[in-house]
Amino acid sequence: MKVLFAASEIHPLIKTGGLADVAGALPIALRKKDIDVKLIMPAYRGILEKMAPVKSSINLGNPFGTGDLILLETHLPESHTPIYLVQCQSLFEREAGPYLDQYSHDFGDNDVRFAAFSWVCAMITQHGRLIGWQPDILHLNDWQTGFAAAYLAAWRLDHPPIVTTVHNLRYNGSFPVEQFDAVRLPHDLLSIHGMEFYGRYSSLKAGLVYANAITTVSPTYAKEILTPEYGDGLDGTLRAASYKLSGILNGVDYNEWSPSIDPFIHTHYDLHSLDLKLQNKLALQRENNLPENAQAPVFGVVSRLTEQKGLDLIPAAIEPALKRGAMLILLGSGDKSLEQQYLALQERYPDQVAIRIGYDEAYSHRLQAGVDTLLIPSRFEPCGLTQLYALKYGTLPIVRHTGGLADTVFEGGENANGFVFQHASVEDLQGAIERSLEAFSNATTWRTLQIQAMSQDHSWERVTEQWIQLYQSLLA
């Protein structure tokens, strides 16, 4: 079985969120199961410097009037996983990030940029002779690849089954209708049953409407997005397509996220040497110029600072715990007013709160290993990966009951591995924090929860069988 896996970001090449982690791990796990997966991604600025030497190059012409589209064949660094890079200097080789300019605004031509990328993906499914390989399945991810489904629908030719995976429905890839001609699609796709989206047009909607199967990154999120509360305007489209919708929980690459081998943490430990986790806590306190205190419960945050992530709830909810001697260590960036709230909290509690604005991959590993609990109070969370990392590190998550958090973190019962609250309110979060402090005060209770957390298997190897079954069902 041959699968073309299309994504706009792939770890370790470029990453802005969980999509990159999935795209960097799931294809590798599938290849271990003898699925012939090849990746495709835009050739952003600096990407080629990270790659193995280019094996072949094909010029696909200039269909969008933006410069020639060049298809480069190589493979991921430190891996034999093949990857195709779509090169176009005017579209992709920009100094800022993959989607936003230096002022954190969307690039004005994001529709054309990712339409061009998607056009190449669609072309490969039609003309396998271009690369001597033709996929049996086209696997699209998020709005940046949804245009590919639109091109295949417009061309009205036989094509492989399309799987569209939604990593976050809120990013719907919608653009002004006045720009539609620039993406070289026929206007008959601009209908309520096609790409039209409240007076605009949406590439994600195209990916949903024209796909043979739609997946989300957790079973609960697949149910939530059928409702107006979580559907972000696409719930009607998804209800109509519910017969082809399912949720497959993301996995974790334990080669990167495992305290027994993690190269970034102070002291290695595992399920059978949990006492050594304390050395990471003391090292994290030292690194942040906080008093070394094994008895103080340490709460951690690794997140974008946004209301979606519920980060506006934490400052007020955590303060009673801080007054009782707890600590808070945060790594993240985002909303400037939220950044200031956390920095102000640090000023009020300089010996208990350490805030680091920005992102540092190595430090995020040390934080996961060093804190006792991880705060994830998301208003919605398609899957979430930080709670899966935390579980492996014996760091107990405090989560809101939503999306993938609801599928992976449980309070009470034989599967208890963290603390769960229902409503996105300061009061509910504060209640969960209080329950965690009560559990932390009982060493036996805490150790039991840690063991249950670390015993769970969320590896990619465990979930690949679900993907293979889905692919096979489409080919049957």
N, C-alpha and C positions, 0 to 999 in steps of 0.2 A: 504494500500500500504506500502510495506517494502523497505527501502532504506539503503544500506550500503554506508556510506560516508567516503572515504579514503583520508587521507591527511597526509603529512609529518610534519606538524606543526599546532598546535591548540592553540589559545589564550583562557584562560590565562596560559596554561601549558608551552608553548614555542613559541617564535615568532621571526622571522627575517624579516617579511614583511607582505604585505596585505593578503596573503593566510591564515595566522593564524587568522586574524580578520574575514575573511569570514567563515572559518571552525568552528570558535567558536561561530558564530551568526546565520548563515543560517540554520543549522540543528535544533537549538532551535526554530527558527521561524517556521520551517516546522512542528515540533512536536506540536506547538500550533494550527496548522491546521489539526491535527489528522493524520499526516503522521508518520509512525513508522520508524524513522531514528535512526540508530546506527552508531557511529563513530568508526574509527580504525586508530591507529597511532603507530609508534615505541615507545618502552619504553626506552627513552633516560635516561641518568644518572640524578638522582634526581627527575624524574617525579613521581615515585610511592609515594614519600614523600608528594606530593601535592594532592594525590587522596584519595577518600573514600576507605574503606577497600576492598580488592579484594574479589569478590563474588565467582569466580570459576577460575580454572587453567587447561589448556589442553596442553599436550606435543604433538607437531606435528612432532617430530623427527628431524633428522639432514640432510635434503636433499642437503645442499650446502657444507657440510663438515666444517662448521664454528661453530658448536655447536648446541644444541637443540633449536628449535624455540618454545617458550612457549606463548600460547594465554591466556591473563589475562582479566577477565571481571570485570568492575567496573563502576563508573559513574563520570561525571565531578563534580568538587567541587562546592558547592552551587547551584547545578542543579541536576535534575533527568535524565539528558540526558545520556543514556548508552554509554560506550566507551570500545572498546577492545584495549588492548595494546600488541604489539608483542615484546616479551622479548628475547634477545639474547646478552649475556654479551659481546662477542667478537665483535659484530657488532655495538651495539648502546650505550653501557655504556662507553662513552669516555668523557674526561675532557673538550674538546673544544666544539664548536657548533655542530649543527646537520649535517652540510655539510663540514665545514672547520676545519682544524687543528689549533693549536696555532699560526702558521705562516700565517694564512689566505689562505692556499692552500687547494684545494679539497682533501679530503681523497682519496687515490689511489684505494680503493676498494668500492667507492660509487656505482658502478654498482652492485656488489654482495650484498651490504647492502640493497639497495632499491629493488633489484630483490627478495631478501628473503622476505621483507615486502610485496611486491606485490603478491608473490606466496601464502602467507597466505590469502590475500584478495580474490584471485581467488579460493582457496580451499574452502572458506566459501560459495561462490556462488554455488559450486558443491556438497558440503556435509553439508547441513544445519543441519543434525543430530549431527554434531560436537558440535553445540552450541544450538540446539533446535530451530533454527530460520534460515530461508533461505530468502535472499533478492529477491525482484521483480526487483530492479534496482541496478546496481553497478555504483556509482558516483565517478569517478577518478578525481584527481586534479594535474595538472602539471606532469613533467617528472618523479618524484619520484614514481608515481603510474602507469605509462604507461606500465610497464612490466606486470601488471595484465592482460591487454588486449592481450598481446602477449601470455601469458600462455594459456588463454582461446581459442585463435585462434589455438595454437599448439595442444591442447588436442582434438580439433574437437568434442566436446560434446556440447549438448544444454546448454545454459547459459542465465542468465538474460540480458536484454539490457544494454549496457554500455554507460554512458555519460562521456565524457572527457572535463573538463573545463580547458582552458588555461588562467593562470593568468599573464604570461609573456613569450612570445614565444622565447625570446632570450636565456632563460635557457632551452636548448633542450635535456639535458641528453645524450650527445653523447660520445662514448668511442671507444678506438682502437679495430679494428676487432679481433686482436690477443687475446683479453680478452673475446671474445664472449662465448667460451665454459664454462667459469666459471659461467654463469647465467643459464645453463642447459636448453637451448632452441635449437630447431632443426635448422640446417643451411638453410632449405628451406625458413625460414623467412628473411634471409639475401638477399633480392632482392630489386630492386628499387621500387617495389610495396609493400615492407614490411618495414623492419627496417633499411635497408642500407641507409647511409647518407654521401655522398661524401667520400667514402672509410672508413667510420667509421660505427657505428651502434647507433641508437638513440631510447631511450625508449619513448620519447615524440612522435616521429613519429609513434611508435607502438600504442600509445594511440589515435592518430588521425586516422590512417588507419583502425584499428580494432574496433573503436567505432561505435555505432549506431547513436549517436548524438555528435556534438562538439559544445561547447559554449565558448564564451569569456566573459570578465567581463564588456563590454560595446558594444553597437551597432556599434559605429564608429570604434573601434578597430577591430571588426569582418570584416569590409570592408577593413581596412588598411592592414591587414595581408595577403590579397590576392595579394598584390603588392610586387615587388622585394624590394622596399625601406624599407618596414616594415616586410617582410616575413621571414627574416633571414634564407634564404635557404630552407624554408618549404612552400613557397608561391605556388609552383607547386603542391605539395601534397594537400594543402588546396583548391586550385582552383578545383582540381579533386574531392574534398570532399565538395564543396560549397553547394551542395544540402542538407547536414545535418549540416550546420554551421549556428549558430545564436549568437546574442549578448544579454546578459541580464545584465543590469547595477547592480553593487553591491549596497548593502544597508548599513545603519549605525545603530549601536545599540545605540539608544537614551537613554538607561538606563546607558550607560557609557559616552556618548558624548552629554550632554545637559547642558547649562549654568544655568538652573533653579535648578538642583540637583547635579551638579558636585562637588564632595567632595574635589577636589584638588585646586579649584580656590578661590580667595580672597573674592569675593562678588557675590552672586547669582543674576541672572537677567533673564528676558525673553523678548518676543516681546513687552510686555506692560510696561516694566521698563528698556528700553534700556539705559537710562541715567546712570544706575548703572554700565554699562560696563566700564565707565571711571575709576571707582575705581580699576578695575583690571589692567588698563593701568598704573596708578600711582604706584600700588603695584609692577608691573613687572619692572618698571623703578627703583624703590627703590631696589628691589632684585638684580638688575644688576649694582647697584652703578652709575646709570645714573641720571641726573637732572630730577626731577619731572616736567613735562611740558605737560599739557593737550593739548596745541595748536600744538605741534610738531607731524607731521604724523609719525607713527611708522610702519615700514615694518618688517615682520617676515618671517622666514624660518624654517621649520621642515622637514629634508630630509636627505637621504644618499647623501654624497658629491661626485657625479659622473657626467660625461658628459651627460649620458642618461637623468639625471634630469635637465640638462641645468644649473647646478650650476656654471659652468665656465663663464657664461654670466653676472652674477649679479655684481661682483666687479666693473667692468667698467661701467655698466649701472646704478648702484645706486649712483655713486659718485657725479654727478651733483645735485641729490636730497640732499645728505649729505651736500654739500656746501651751500645749502639753508636752513639747519637746521633740516632735517629729521633724523630719527634714524633707525638703523637696529639691530634686535635681532635674532640670529641664534642658532639653536640646530641641530647638525648633526655630522657625521663622515664619513670617506671614503678615497678618494684619498688624499694622504699625501701632494701633491703639492697644491691641492685646500684648504686643511686645513691651509696651511701656507699662502696662499693668503688672506684668511679671517682673520687670526690672524694679518697679516700685516695691513689690513684695520682697525682693532681695534686699532692698535698702532698709526695710523695716526689720528684717530677720537675717542680718548678714552672717550669722553663725549657723543658720539652718537652711538657707535657700541659696542655691547656685543656679544661675540662669546663663545659658550659652545660646546666643542668637546666631543662627546659621545652621549648616549641616556638616557633619564630620562622620564619615562612615565608621572609622576605627573607634571614635569616641562613643558612637551609638552602641557598639558591641560592649564596650566597658561599662556603659550605663546599664544595659540589660543585665549584665552579670553582677553588677554591684548594688542595685537597688533591691528592696524587699518586695515592693508592689509596683505595678505599672498602671497609670491612670489612662483610660481610653473611654471618655464619656461621650462618644459620637452621637450626633443626632441621627445620622444614618451612616452605615458602613457596609458597602457591597461585600467585602470579605474581611479586610484587615489582615495584615501580616505581623504587625508588632506584637499582637497578643499570642500568635503562634511561636514567635521567637521567645517571648517571655516564658511561655509554658516549658519550653525546652531547657531554659536556664533556671528553672525553679523559682522564677519571679512571678508572683501571683497577680493576674490581671484584675483590675476593677473596671467593669464595662457596663455600658447601657445595653439592654436587651434589644438588639436590632441587627439585621443582616447577618454577616458572618460571625459577628461577636456572639450572637445568640446560638449559633451552631457549634461553637467551640469552647465557650466558657460557661461553667455551671456552678451554682451555689446550692449547697445542700445535696443530700443523696450520695449514692455510691460513686458517682462520677465527679464529685465536687473538686474544683481546681481553681476557684477564684471567687469573685464577688460581683453580683449582678444587681442593677437597679433598673426600674421600668421607665420613669419619666425624665425627660431632659430638664431637670430642675436642680437648683442648688441644694434643696432639701433632700431630694432622693440621692444625689451623689454624696452628700454629707453623711447620710445614713449608711451607705455602703462603706465609706471610709471608716466610720465608727465600728462597723462590724469587722472590718479588717484589723483594726487596732485591738479589738477584743480577742480575735483569733491569734494575733501576733504575740499577745501576752501569755499565751499557753503554748509552750514549746512543742508539746506532743501534737496538739491540733495543727500547728503550723507545719511541722514536718510531714504529717500525713497528707496535707494539701499539696505540699511541694512534690512529694513522691508521686501522687496521682497526676499532677501536672506534667512531670517529666516522663512519666510512663506512656503518655499518649504518643501515637505515631501519626504525624501529619506530613510525612515525607512525600515527595512527588511520586516515588515508586508505588505508593499505595493508591494514588488516584489515577495513574495512567490507564489502568484497565477500564475505568469509566469512559475515558476519552476514546480508547480503541473501540469499545462497544458502540459508542455514538457514531464514530466514523463508519464502522461496519454496517450499522443500521441504514445509513444513507446510501451505501453502495449496494445493499441487498436488492 
